[in-house]
């Protein structure tokens, strides 16, 4: 029995590690394709991009882990069924349920580890990832000298490059305007070609110019007020100009500014935020009547009214007034209604925004548990499917696993959006995918345990052939 358990574990661990690596790699490539324009050409150090990729990989675990569990279990049991090893296990008197015990134990450990990862490590990874991505996307472009554009990226200079080589290093028809303290263009340098490179540590950008001329306008004398009395021109075969790159280094934003987001909180912080926010919302609702009471004035009475004339309820009050009093009463009533409407609108908008924020944080708290549950449910689907289809490798198992994972992802996404919109309760919306897929997993487990021919196309062909023969005989 222990040898069989060891065989199953060895058959599962290798496909799980391979599929997890492949899925993480695919998701990382999607991230790079999405943000390639924000990362490439900005002069980032290689370790900055590597750090961003590492944090992104950590944030992708919530999607990669359930898919890897589903795909690896289908591959494991499909390969065992294809090689008739499941038949040998059943011939030894061991049922499929008993053969699934070590796998259930491993997946349960993975589910517990996924919960602790999402509660402790994922908030930190999200904080590092989103703060670094925010700083990287707002970073100034390192394409400092675009073609046919007057670039003012460097303080005190305006530079125009007519054409560049595809590598971006060799430049042609360069014009450099240098400004003085009065921000006037008193020095102009023009060159036919040049090369561009960075110094060690990306401290300076060096332009090495060739075959050019410089024009410098300066004052004629010490007491001259006109700065354009003297023109100096000199030609050069080769010269260099340095530009400071300190303004283009990646500046980091304080991470504390991102800690209030729901993705950066653990379960304890999320629950505390939801409880405190619900109390604040309830207190604000209880204050609504007190805030509206001053705007509602049915009658203005003295402290001790001498005598109040009784007016029957079925009698029109306005008819007992003069025309001027009627106009005044209607104007006052209209003004009070507008005041009440404005107060109610502001209070309603604030209540809707606070309620949406509470639902978002509550759904994030439920995500901590749904990740673990998804691993178990997708295992209950993948293991019996592999035993039924009896196909290993990366062919049919990949297609089936992708289909079921898409079903899970689409349902969970719809449920999450419905929760945030306030259309369904938080628990039901976040667990709807688990509620839908769990019966399917139990049904497939039952079919696999009873040696069902659920995906045997020959049995369906025989059934339909018999059905049509009976229909033709009638």
VOPAGU-2260 file (C-alpha; in pm, 1 decimal, decimal comma):
REM VOPAGU-2260
SITE   aa  ch    i         X         Y         Z
SITE  UNK   A    0       0,0       0,0       0,0
SITE  UNK   A    1     279,6     241,9      83,7
SITE  UNK   A    2     452,6     166,5    -247,0
SITE  UNK   A    3     134,1     254,3    -433,5
SITE  UNK   A    4     108,7     581,6    -241,1
SITE  UNK   A    5     470,8     658,1    -321,5
SITE  UNK   A    6     408,0     579,7    -689,0
SITE  UNK   A    7     111,3     818,9    -697,6
SITE  UNK   A    8     304,0    1095,0    -524,7
SITE  UNK   A    9     598,0    1064,0    -764,3
SITE  UNK   A   10     358,2    1063,4   -1057,0
SITE  UNK   A   11     194,8    1384,9    -930,3
SITE  UNK   A   12     486,1    1598,0    -808,3
SITE  UNK   A   13     674,0    1612,1   -1137,9
SITE  UNK   A   14     374,5    1717,7   -1357,0
SITE  UNK   A   15     267,0    1965,1   -1088,2
SITE  UNK   A   16     608,6    2134,6   -1080,1
SITE  UNK   A   17     626,9    2145,3   -1461,3
SITE  UNK   A   18     273,4    2279,8   -1510,7
SITE  UNK   A   19     316,6    2537,7   -1233,4
SITE  UNK   A   20     634,6    2662,9   -1399,2
SITE  UNK   A   21     469,7    2675,2   -1742,7
SITE  UNK   A   22     159,8    2858,5   -1618,8
SITE  UNK   A   23     368,5    3108,1   -1420,8
SITE  UNK   A   24     587,0    3166,2   -1726,3
SITE  UNK   A   25     284,5    3226,6   -1951,5
SITE  UNK   A   26     132,1    3471,4   -1703,5
SITE  UNK   A   27     466,6    3649,0   -1672,4
SITE  UNK   A   28     485,3    3683,5   -2050,7
SITE  UNK   A   29     136,4    3834,1   -2051,6
SITE  UNK   A   30     255,6    4086,2   -1794,3
SITE  UNK   A   31     558,0    4176,7   -2007,5
SITE  UNK   A   32     345,6    4213,9   -2321,6
SITE  UNK   A   33     108,4    4443,3   -2133,4
SITE  UNK   A   34     371,0    4672,3   -1980,3
SITE  UNK   A   35     652,4    4641,4   -2234,2
SITE  UNK   A   36     614,9    5004,4   -2341,4
SITE  UNK   A   37     634,6    5125,1   -1980,6
SITE  UNK   A   38     950,8    4928,7   -1900,1
SITE  UNK   A   39    1165,9    4918,4   -2212,4
SITE  UNK   A   40    1363,3    5226,5   -2305,3
SITE  UNK   A   41    1352,7    5399,2   -1967,9
SITE  UNK   A   42    1701,6    5324,3   -1850,4
SITE  UNK   A   43    1602,9    5090,0   -1567,3
SITE  UNK   A   44    1868,9    4874,8   -1410,8
SITE  UNK   A   45    1831,8    4506,0   -1489,5
SITE  UNK   A   46    1766,6    4420,1   -1125,5
SITE  UNK   A   47    1473,0    4663,6   -1114,1
SITE  UNK   A   48    1296,1    4484,2   -1398,9
SITE  UNK   A   49    1386,2    4147,7   -1243,9
SITE  UNK   A   50    1242,9    4260,9    -911,2
SITE  UNK   A   51     920,9    4370,7   -1079,7
SITE  UNK   A   52     891,7    4034,3   -1258,1
SITE  UNK   A   53     949,1    3851,0    -929,5
SITE  UNK   A   54     672,7    4041,8    -750,7
SITE  UNK   A   55     439,1    3990,2   -1046,5
SITE  UNK   A   56     503,8    3616,6   -1032,7
SITE  UNK   A   57     402,1    3616,1    -667,5
SITE  UNK   A   58      76,3    3795,5    -747,9
SITE  UNK   A   59      -0,7    3535,5   -1018,8
SITE  UNK   A   60       0,5    3243,2    -774,3
SITE  UNK   A   61    -372,1    3286,3    -704,7
SITE  UNK   A   62    -443,4    3205,8   -1070,6
SITE  UNK   A   63    -157,8    2968,5   -1147,0
SITE  UNK   A   64    -196,6    2733,2    -849,2
SITE  UNK   A   65    -556,8    2611,4    -911,9
SITE  UNK   A   66    -486,8    2566,1   -1284,1
SITE  UNK   A   67    -168,3    2371,5   -1209,2
SITE  UNK   A   68    -348,9    2145,0    -964,2
SITE  UNK   A   69    -623,0    2073,1   -1218,8
SITE  UNK   A   70    -384,4    2011,5   -1508,7
SITE  UNK   A   71    -135,1    1800,4   -1312,9
SITE  UNK   A   72    -404,7    1575,6   -1162,7
SITE  UNK   A   73    -557,9    1512,1   -1505,3
SITE  UNK   A   74    -212,7    1432,8   -1644,2
SITE  UNK   A   75    -124,1    1206,7   -1349,4
SITE  UNK   A   76    -436,2     992,9   -1347,2
SITE  UNK   A   77    -461,3    1004,4   -1725,9
SITE  UNK   A   78    -109,7     864,5   -1757,3
SITE  UNK   A   79    -182,8     597,1   -1495,5
SITE  UNK   A   80    -497,1     497,4   -1682,3
SITE  UNK   A   81    -323,0     503,1   -2021,8
SITE  UNK   A   82     -47,9     271,4   -1893,1
SITE  UNK   A   83    -305,7      40,7   -1727,0
SITE  UNK   A   84    -156,4     111,9   -1385,5
SITE  UNK   A   85    -498,2     206,7   -1248,9
SITE  UNK   A   86    -626,8    -129,1   -1370,4
SITE  UNK   A   87    -346,3    -302,2   -1180,6
SITE  UNK   A   88    -425,6     -99,9    -868,1
SITE  UNK   A   89    -793,6    -195,4    -886,8
SITE  UNK   A   90    -699,2    -558,5    -955,6
SITE  UNK   A   91    -500,4    -555,1    -631,9
SITE  UNK   A   92    -823,4    -476,6    -447,1
SITE  UNK   A   93    -758,1    -105,8    -399,7
SITE  UNK   A   94   -1042,2     123,0    -502,3
SITE  UNK   A   95    -993,8     455,0    -674,9
SITE  UNK   A   96   -1104,3     639,3    -361,4
SITE  UNK   A   97    -833,4     473,2    -154,4
SITE  UNK   A   98    -581,4     541,8    -428,0
SITE  UNK   A   99    -673,0     910,6    -410,9
SITE  UNK   A  100    -596,6     939,9     -37,1
SITE  UNK   A  101    -228,1    1046,3     -72,0
SITE  UNK   A  102    -323,0    1293,1    -344,6
SITE  UNK   A  103    -597,6    1436,7    -125,5
SITE  UNK   A  104    -345,8    1478,0     154,5
SITE  UNK   A  105     -98,7    1657,8     -74,6
SITE  UNK   A  106    -365,8    1886,1    -221,2
SITE  UNK   A  107    -494,9    1963,8     128,9
SITE  UNK   A  108    -144,0    2066,6     232,6
SITE  UNK   A  109    -121,8    2282,9     -80,1
SITE  UNK   A  110    -458,0    2441,9       4,8
SITE  UNK   A  111    -347,7    2527,2     358,5
SITE  UNK   A  112     -19,9    2664,5     223,3
SITE  UNK   A  113    -216,0    2868,7     -33,0
SITE  UNK   A  114    -425,4    3022,5     244,8
SITE  UNK   A  115    -122,3    3124,7     448,2
SITE  UNK   A  116      46,5    3253,6     133,1
SITE  UNK   A  117    -254,1    3468,6      41,1
SITE  UNK   A  118    -285,7    3596,2     397,5
SITE  UNK   A  119      76,5    3671,9     482,2
SITE  UNK   A  120     295,9    3683,4     170,6
SITE  UNK   A  121      55,0    3799,4    -100,7
SITE  UNK   A  122     -27,6    4138,6      62,8
SITE  UNK   A  123     344,2    4214,9      89,4
SITE  UNK   A  124     404,4    4106,7    -270,4
SITE  UNK   A  125     111,8    4318,3    -390,6
SITE  UNK   A  126     244,2    4619,1    -200,4
SITE  UNK   A  127     591,8    4583,2    -350,3
SITE  UNK   A  128     459,6    4508,1    -697,2
SITE  UNK   A  129     203,1    4786,7    -734,1
SITE  UNK   A  130     424,1    5052,6    -575,6
SITE  UNK   A  131     718,8    4962,3    -798,7
SITE  UNK   A  132     496,7    4939,6   -1107,4
SITE  UNK   A  133     346,6    5280,4   -1026,6
SITE  UNK   A  134     691,8    5437,3    -999,0
SITE  UNK   A  135     809,7    5265,5   -1317,3
SITE  UNK   A  136     510,3    5380,3   -1522,6
SITE  UNK   A  137     546,5    5743,3   -1415,6
SITE  UNK   A  138     919,3    5742,4   -1484,3
SITE  UNK   A  139    1033,2    5975,3   -1761,8
SITE  UNK   A  140    1117,0    5803,9   -2084,8
SITE  UNK   A  141    1477,6    5730,5   -2163,3
SITE  UNK   A  142    1406,7    5798,8   -2530,2
SITE  UNK   A  143    1538,1    6144,8   -2456,1
SITE  UNK   A  144    1619,2    6239,8   -2814,1
SITE  UNK   A  145    1333,9    6137,8   -3045,5
SITE  UNK   A  146    1357,8    6198,4   -3416,7
SITE  UNK   A  147    1237,6    6532,2   -3564,4
SITE  UNK   A  148    1125,0    6663,2   -3224,8
SITE  UNK   A  149    1262,7    6954,3   -3020,6
SITE  UNK   A  150    1329,6    6775,2   -2692,8
SITE  UNK   A  151    1354,0    6974,4   -2367,2
SITE  UNK   A  152    1424,0    6674,7   -2146,4
SITE  UNK   A  153    1748,2    6824,4   -2015,2
SITE  UNK   A  154    1716,9    7151,2   -1820,8
SITE  UNK   A  155    1875,6    7441,8   -2006,6
SITE  UNK   A  156    1892,0    7262,2   -2341,9
SITE  UNK   A  157    1669,1    7205,7   -2642,5
SITE  UNK   A  158    1791,0    6930,9   -2873,8
SITE  UNK   A  159    1667,8    6817,5   -3212,5
SITE  UNK   A  160    1780,8    6505,0   -3397,3
SITE  UNK   A  161    1672,5    6461,2   -3757,6
SITE  UNK   A  162    1746,6    6089,5   -3787,7
SITE  UNK   A  163    1876,9    5797,8   -3580,7
SITE  UNK   A  164    2005,0    5452,7   -3660,4
SITE  UNK   A  165    1784,1    5158,6   -3554,9
SITE  UNK   A  166    2012,3    5091,4   -3258,9
SITE  UNK   A  167    1951,2    5446,6   -3135,3
SITE  UNK   A  168    2321,2    5515,2   -3079,2
SITE  UNK   A  169    2422,6    5701,2   -3395,8
SITE  UNK   A  170    2256,1    6036,4   -3463,9
SITE  UNK   A  171    2241,6    6257,1   -3774,4
SITE  UNK   A  172    2175,2    6631,7   -3827,1
SITE  UNK   A  173    2192,6    6734,3   -3461,8
SITE  UNK   A  174    2096,9    7080,6   -3335,3
SITE  UNK   A  175    2154,4    7185,4   -2972,6
SITE  UNK   A  176    2022,6    7512,0   -2826,4
SITE  UNK   A  177    2176,8    7611,1   -2494,6
SITE  UNK   A  178    1994,8    7865,6   -2279,2
SITE  UNK   A  179    2156,7    8124,4   -2053,9
SITE  UNK   A  180    2035,5    8244,1   -1715,1
SITE  UNK   A  181    1773,9    8465,4   -1884,6
SITE  UNK   A  182    1640,6    8156,4   -2069,5
SITE  UNK   A  183    1750,6    8294,4   -2406,9
SITE  UNK   A  184    1903,1    8080,3   -2680,9
SITE  UNK   A  185    2245,0    8241,6   -2703,2
SITE  UNK   A  186    2444,3    7930,9   -2801,2
SITE  UNK   A  187    2363,7    7700,6   -3091,1
SITE  UNK   A  188    2559,0    7390,0   -3190,0
SITE  UNK   A  189    2497,7    7200,4   -3512,6
SITE  UNK   A  190    2665,4    6877,8   -3618,6
SITE  UNK   A  191    2625,1    6641,9   -3912,0
SITE  UNK   A  192    2645,0    6328,9   -3701,9
SITE  UNK   A  193    2725,6    6199,4   -3357,9
SITE  UNK   A  194    2705,3    5906,6   -3120,4
SITE  UNK   A  195    2526,4    5877,6   -2787,4
SITE  UNK   A  196    2624,0    5665,6   -2485,6
SITE  UNK   A  197    2587,4    5661,9   -2106,8
SITE  UNK   A  198    2866,5    5680,4   -1853,2
SITE  UNK   A  199    2923,3    5425,6   -1578,9
SITE  UNK   A  200    2629,6    5415,7   -1338,7
SITE  UNK   A  201    2404,3    5609,8   -1579,2
SITE  UNK   A  202    2517,8    5941,1   -1430,6
SITE  UNK   A  203    2565,1    6128,4   -1759,4
SITE  UNK   A  204    2454,9    6106,1   -2120,1
SITE  UNK   A  205    2744,6    6188,3   -2353,9
SITE  UNK   A  206    2696,4    6318,4   -2707,7
SITE  UNK   A  207    3008,6    6280,4   -2919,4
SITE  UNK   A  208    2957,3    6522,2   -3211,3
SITE  UNK   A  209    3145,5    6527,1   -3540,8
SITE  UNK   A  210    3179,5    6784,3   -3824,5
SITE  UNK   A  211    2988,5    7071,9   -3673,5
SITE  UNK   A  212    2983,8    7439,2   -3591,1
SITE  UNK   A  213    2890,7    7642,4   -3280,6
SITE  UNK   A  214    2751,9    7996,6   -3265,0
SITE  UNK   A  215    2776,4    8191,2   -2937,9
SITE  UNK   A  216    2625,6    8535,6   -2881,7
SITE  UNK   A  217    2764,1    8738,0   -2590,6
SITE  UNK   A  218    2781,6    9095,1   -2460,7
SITE  UNK   A  219    3010,1    9338,5   -2631,7
SITE  UNK   A  220    3150,5    9490,8   -2311,7
SITE  UNK   A  221    3123,5    9489,0   -1936,9
SITE  UNK   A  222    2864,0    9768,6   -1924,4
SITE  UNK   A  223    2664,3    9662,8   -2227,9
SITE  UNK   A  224    2299,2    9586,9   -2186,0
SITE  UNK   A  225    2262,0    9411,9   -2520,3
SITE  UNK   A  226    2366,9    9049,5   -2503,6
SITE  UNK   A  227    2381,8    9014,3   -2879,8
SITE  UNK   A  228    2674,1    9249,3   -2961,3
SITE  UNK   A  229    2937,5    8980,2   -3009,9
SITE  UNK   A  230    2907,7    8663,2   -3220,5
SITE  UNK   A  231    3162,1    8385,3   -3189,0
SITE  UNK   A  232    3171,8    8101,5   -3437,4
SITE  UNK   A  233    3401,7    7803,1   -3436,9
SITE  UNK   A  234    3406,6    7480,2   -3629,4
SITE  UNK   A  235    3506,1    7143,8   -3491,4
SITE  UNK   A  236    3584,5    6799,3   -3618,8
SITE  UNK   A  237    3491,5    6629,4   -3294,0
SITE  UNK   A  238    3364,0    6741,2   -2954,5
SITE  UNK   A  239    3173,7    6601,5   -2656,6
SITE  UNK   A  240    2882,3    6733,6   -2451,7
SITE  UNK   A  241    2763,4    6582,6   -2124,8
SITE  UNK   A  242    2407,6    6594,7   -1986,9
SITE  UNK   A  243    2312,9    6510,8   -1629,2
SITE  UNK   A  244    2083,8    6205,3   -1590,8
SITE  UNK   A  245    2013,7    6240,0   -1219,3
SITE  UNK   A  246    1659,9    6364,2   -1290,1
SITE  UNK   A  247    1581,9    6042,8   -1478,5
SITE  UNK   A  248    1664,8    5795,3   -1204,2
SITE  UNK   A  249    1382,0    5587,8   -1061,9
SITE  UNK   A  250    1237,1    5765,1    -758,7
SITE  UNK   A  251    1042,1    5546,3    -517,2
SITE  UNK   A  252     712,7    5650,8    -362,6
SITE  UNK   A  253     655,2    5586,7       5,4
SITE  UNK   A  254     491,2    5242,9      30,4
SITE  UNK   A  255     270,4    5359,1     316,8
SITE  UNK   A  256      59,0    5546,3      59,3
SITE  UNK   A  257     -49,6    5211,1     -89,6
SITE  UNK   A  258    -117,3    5019,1     231,8
SITE  UNK   A  259    -480,8    5127,2     253,9
SITE  UNK   A  260    -576,6    4926,6     -58,3
SITE  UNK   A  261    -758,6    4598,5      -5,8
SITE  UNK   A  262    -496,3    4394,6    -193,9
SITE  UNK   A  263    -228,5    4504,1      57,0
SITE  UNK   A  264    -413,2    4385,2     370,8
SITE  UNK   A  265    -420,4    4050,9     545,6
SITE  UNK   A  266    -733,7    3885,4     680,0
SITE  UNK   A  267    -716,5    4048,7    1021,3
SITE  UNK   A  268    -677,3    4396,5     873,5
SITE  UNK   A  269    -958,3    4339,6     624,8
SITE  UNK   A  270   -1200,1    4226,9     893,7
SITE  UNK   A  271   -1109,6    4520,9    1115,7
SITE  UNK   A  272   -1161,7    4762,1     826,6
SITE  UNK   A  273   -1498,1    4608,4     733,4
SITE  UNK   A  274   -1624,2    4613,0    1094,8
SITE  UNK   A  275   -1515,4    4970,0    1158,4
SITE  UNK   A  276   -1654,2    5088,9     824,0
SITE  UNK   A  277   -1990,1    4921,1     886,1
SITE  UNK   A  278   -2015,8    5087,6    1225,4
SITE  UNK   A  279   -1933,0    5425,0    1069,6
SITE  UNK   A  280   -2193,2    5374,3     795,2
SITE  UNK   A  281   -2460,1    5271,5    1046,2
SITE  UNK   A  282   -2380,9    5575,2    1261,2
SITE  UNK   A  283   -2408,8    5798,1     953,9
SITE  UNK   A  284   -2747,5    5645,5     867,8
SITE  UNK   A  285   -2874,4    5710,2    1219,6
SITE  UNK   A  286   -2770,2    6073,8    1183,7
SITE  UNK   A  287   -2977,2    6124,2     870,2
SITE  UNK   A  288   -3299,8    6201,5    1057,9
SITE  UNK   A  289   -3129,0    6453,6    1282,6
SITE  UNK   A  290   -2971,8    6625,2     982,6
SITE  UNK   A  291   -3300,2    6642,2     791,1
SITE  UNK   A  292   -3518,3    6757,6    1080,7
SITE  UNK   A  293   -3411,9    7128,1    1062,9
SITE  UNK   A  294   -3513,4    7138,8     696,6
SITE  UNK   A  295   -3867,5    7013,4     762,4
SITE  UNK   A  296   -4097,0    7291,6     888,1
SITE  UNK   A  297   -4463,8    7217,5     877,4
SITE  UNK   A  298   -4562,7    7515,5    1094,1
SITE  UNK   A  299   -4378,0    7792,5    1270,0
SITE  UNK   A  300   -4542,6    7827,7    1611,3
SITE  UNK   A  301   -4458,1    8043,3    1911,2
SITE  UNK   A  302   -4357,7    7883,2    2237,5
SITE  UNK   A  303   -4706,4    7929,8    2385,7
SITE  UNK   A  304   -4957,6    7971,2    2108,0
SITE  UNK   A  305   -5261,7    8161,7    2230,5
SITE  UNK   A  306   -5505,9    7981,0    2009,8
SITE  UNK   A  307   -5475,8    7757,3    1704,6
SITE  UNK   A  308   -5750,9    7748,6    1451,1
SITE  UNK   A  309   -5839,0    7391,6    1361,1
SITE  UNK   A  310   -5844,5    7318,2     987,9
SITE  UNK   A  311   -6013,2    6993,8     875,0
SITE  UNK   A  312   -5789,3    6747,2     696,0
SITE  UNK   A  313   -6008,9    6734,4     388,3
SITE  UNK   A  314   -6001,8    7110,4     342,7
SITE  UNK   A  315   -5749,6    7272,6     111,9
SITE  UNK   A  316   -5522,4    7488,6     325,9
SITE  UNK   A  317   -5413,9    7708,4      36,4
SITE  UNK   A  318   -5771,3    7815,7     -39,8
SITE  UNK   A  319   -5796,1    7978,1     302,2
SITE  UNK   A  320   -5496,7    8202,4     218,8
SITE  UNK   A  321   -5470,4    8512,0      10,6
SITE  UNK   A  322   -5294,9    8497,0    -326,3
SITE  UNK   A  323   -4973,9    8654,1    -195,1
SITE  UNK   A  324   -4963,4    8410,8      98,2
SITE  UNK   A  325   -5020,3    8119,1    -136,5
SITE  UNK   A  326   -4726,2    8224,6    -353,2
SITE  UNK   A  327   -4506,1    8268,7     -45,0
SITE  UNK   A  328   -4609,8    7928,8      96,9
SITE  UNK   A  329   -4540,9    7745,3    -230,6
SITE  UNK   A  330   -4205,5    7920,2    -272,2
SITE  UNK   A  331   -4102,2    7830,1      81,8
SITE  UNK   A  332   -4212,9    7468,8      36,5
SITE  UNK   A  333   -4021,1    7442,3    -292,4
SITE  UNK   A  334   -3707,8    7583,1    -129,2
SITE  UNK   A  335   -3733,4    7334,4     159,3
SITE  UNK   A  336   -3781,3    7044,6     -82,5
SITE  UNK   A  337   -3469,8    7144,0    -279,4
SITE  UNK   A  338   -3268,1    7169,5      42,4
SITE  UNK   A  339   -3384,9    6825,1     157,9
SITE  UNK   A  340   -3312,1    6676,7    -185,9
SITE  UNK   A  341   -2957,7    6817,3    -190,2
SITE  UNK   A  342   -2887,7    6688,6     159,2
SITE  UNK   A  343   -3028,4    6346,7      74,1
SITE  UNK   A  344   -2829,9    6325,9    -249,4
SITE  UNK   A  345   -2500,9    6400,4     -77,0
SITE  UNK   A  346   -2577,4    6152,6     200,6
SITE  UNK   A  347   -2689,6    5888,3     -50,5
SITE  UNK   A  348   -2377,8    5925,9    -265,8
SITE  UNK   A  349   -2155,3    5893,3      39,3
SITE  UNK   A  350   -2351,5    5589,4     159,1
SITE  UNK   A  351   -2322,8    5418,8    -182,6
SITE  UNK   A  352   -1948,9    5485,9    -200,4
SITE  UNK   A  353   -1886,7    5358,7     153,9
SITE  UNK   A  354   -2100,7    5050,2      90,4
SITE  UNK   A  355   -1911,7    4971,8    -231,1
SITE  UNK   A  356   -1580,9    5007,2     -44,7
SITE  UNK   A  357   -1701,7    4770,1     228,0
SITE  UNK   A  358   -1811,7    4513,6     -30,3
SITE  UNK   A  359   -1474,5    4536,1    -205,6
SITE  UNK   A  360   -1281,7    4474,5     114,1
SITE  UNK   A  361   -1520,1    4198,0     224,3
SITE  UNK   A  362   -1478,8    4021,7    -110,8
SITE  UNK   A  363   -1101,5    4045,7     -74,6
SITE  UNK   A  364   -1129,8    3874,8     264,9
SITE  UNK   A  365   -1330,3    3591,1     111,3
SITE  UNK   A  366   -1064,6    3548,4    -157,4
SITE  UNK   A  367    -826,2    3424,4     108,7
SITE  UNK   A  368   -1046,6    3116,5     151,6
SITE  UNK   A  369   -1171,1    3062,3    -204,0
SITE  UNK   A  370    -815,0    3005,6    -330,0
SITE  UNK   A  371    -774,8    2706,2     -98,8
SITE  UNK   A  372   -1121,7    2574,4    -178,3
SITE  UNK   A  373   -1057,7    2608,1    -551,9
SITE  UNK   A  374    -751,3    2382,9    -529,1
SITE  UNK   A  375    -955,3    2107,2    -362,2
SITE  UNK   A  376   -1255,5    2138,3    -594,9
SITE  UNK   A  377   -1043,9    2141,7    -910,8
SITE  UNK   A  378    -858,7    1836,8    -780,1
SITE  UNK   A  379   -1191,3    1655,9    -738,2
SITE  UNK   A  380   -1260,9    1738,5   -1102,7
SITE  UNK   A  381    -914,8    1663,0   -1240,6
SITE  UNK   A  382    -846,1    1328,0   -1073,7
SITE  UNK   A  383   -1163,8    1146,9   -1190,3
SITE  UNK   A  384   -1142,1    1310,8   -1533,3
SITE  UNK   A  385    -792,0    1172,9   -1578,1
SITE  UNK   A  386    -906,7     827,1   -1468,5
SITE  UNK   A  387   -1199,3     840,1   -1712,2
SITE  UNK   A  388   -1032,3     979,1   -2025,8
SITE  UNK   A  389    -711,1     774,1   -1970,0
SITE  UNK   A  390    -489,4    1012,4   -2161,4
SITE  UNK   A  391    -164,4    1156,2   -2030,1
SITE  UNK   A  392      76,8    1415,0   -2164,7
SITE  UNK   A  393       0,2    1770,2   -2271,1
SITE  UNK   A  394    -265,9    1700,4   -2533,4
SITE  UNK   A  395    -624,3    1632,9   -2433,0
SITE  UNK   A  396    -561,0    1700,6   -2059,3
SITE  UNK   A  397    -457,0    2057,7   -2139,7
SITE  UNK   A  398    -773,3    2121,9   -2341,8
SITE  UNK   A  399   -1003,4    1981,6   -2073,9
SITE  UNK   A  400    -825,0    2157,9   -1788,1
SITE  UNK   A  401    -833,2    2491,9   -1969,3
SITE  UNK   A  402   -1207,0    2452,2   -2033,6
SITE  UNK   A  403   -1287,6    2379,5   -1669,4
SITE  UNK   A  404   -1054,6    2652,1   -1546,2
SITE  UNK   A  405   -1218,3    2903,7   -1778,4
SITE  UNK   A  406   -1556,0    2802,1   -1639,9
SITE  UNK   A  407   -1424,7    2852,0   -1286,6
SITE  UNK   A  408   -1258,5    3184,4   -1369,1
SITE  UNK   A  409   -1558,5    3325,8   -1557,1
SITE  UNK   A  410   -1805,6    3230,9   -1284,8
SITE  UNK   A  411   -1583,4    3363,9   -1007,1
SITE  UNK   A  412   -1525,5    3690,5   -1198,2
SITE  UNK   A  413   -1897,8    3740,2   -1255,7
SITE  UNK   A  414   -1966,0    3665,1    -889,3
SITE  UNK   A  415   -1699,3    3909,1    -771,2
SITE  UNK   A  416   -1828,9    4187,6    -995,9
SITE  UNK   A  417   -2184,0    4120,3    -875,3
SITE  UNK   A  418   -2067,0    4145,9    -515,3
SITE  UNK   A  419   -1891,6    4477,9    -576,0
SITE  UNK   A  420   -2202,5    4608,9    -752,4
SITE  UNK   A  421   -2418,2    4506,5    -457,6
SITE  UNK   A  422   -2637,9    4268,4    -658,8
SITE  UNK   A  423   -2568,3    3953,9    -454,5
SITE  UNK   A  424   -2450,5    3886,1     -97,8
SITE  UNK   A  425   -2074,5    3878,2     -46,3
SITE  UNK   A  426   -2046,9    3513,6      59,8
SITE  UNK   A  427   -2266,3    3379,5    -219,7
SITE  UNK   A  428   -2100,1    3585,3    -491,8
SITE  UNK   A  429   -1745,5    3493,9    -391,8
SITE  UNK   A  430   -1825,7    3123,0    -345,3
SITE  UNK   A  431   -2057,2    3078,3    -644,9
SITE  UNK   A  432   -1784,1    2914,7    -855,9
SITE  UNK   A  433   -1708,0    2664,5    -578,2
SITE  UNK   A  434   -2080,0    2596,6    -529,8
SITE  UNK   A  435   -2124,9    2526,3    -901,6
SITE  UNK   A  436   -1813,5    2312,4    -954,2
SITE  UNK   A  437   -1827,0    2106,3    -633,9
SITE  UNK   A  438   -2127,3    1892,9    -744,8
SITE  UNK   A  439   -1956,0    1837,8   -1080,5
SITE  UNK   A  440   -1643,8    1714,6    -900,7
SITE  UNK   A  441   -1843,3    1480,1    -678,0
SITE  UNK   A  442   -2036,8    1348,2    -977,6
SITE  UNK   A  443   -1716,5    1281,5   -1174,2
SITE  UNK   A  444   -1561,4    1112,5    -870,6
SITE  UNK   A  445   -1862,8     882,8    -845,3
SITE  UNK   A  446   -1846,8     801,7   -1215,6
SITE  UNK   A  447   -1474,4     728,6   -1199,6
SITE  UNK   A  448   -1516,6     507,7    -891,7
SITE  UNK   A  449   -1786,0     302,5   -1072,1
SITE  UNK   A  450   -1578,7     265,9   -1392,8
SITE  UNK   A  451   -1815,2     481,4   -1594,7
SITE  UNK   A  452   -1773,8     515,9   -1970,0
SITE  UNK   A  453   -1865,2     880,4   -1955,4
SITE  UNK   A  454   -1624,2     987,0   -2232,2
SITE  UNK   A  455   -1624,1     664,0   -2432,7
SITE  UNK   A  456   -1740,9     771,6   -2778,0
SITE  UNK   A  457   -1795,7     412,0   -2890,2
SITE  UNK   A  458   -2060,4     359,8   -2623,5
SITE  UNK   A  459   -2245,7     671,1   -2742,9
SITE  UNK   A  460   -2225,0     550,9   -3101,8
SITE  UNK   A  461   -2367,7     211,9   -3004,7
SITE  UNK   A  462   -2647,2     379,0   -2811,8
SITE  UNK   A  463   -2749,3     605,1   -3100,9
SITE  UNK   A  464   -2723,1     318,7   -3351,0
SITE  UNK   A  465   -2959,5     107,3   -3141,5
SITE  UNK   A  466   -3190,2     404,2   -3097,7
SITE  UNK   A  467   -3215,6     473,6   -3471,8
SITE  UNK   A  468   -3254,5     102,9   -3555,1
SITE  UNK   A  469   -3549,9      77,7   -3316,6
SITE  UNK   A  470   -3701,2     390,6   -3464,4
SITE  UNK   A  471   -3657,0     255,1   -3820,7
SITE  UNK   A  472   -3810,2     -80,9   -3721,5
SITE  UNK   A  473   -4124,9      94,7   -3597,9
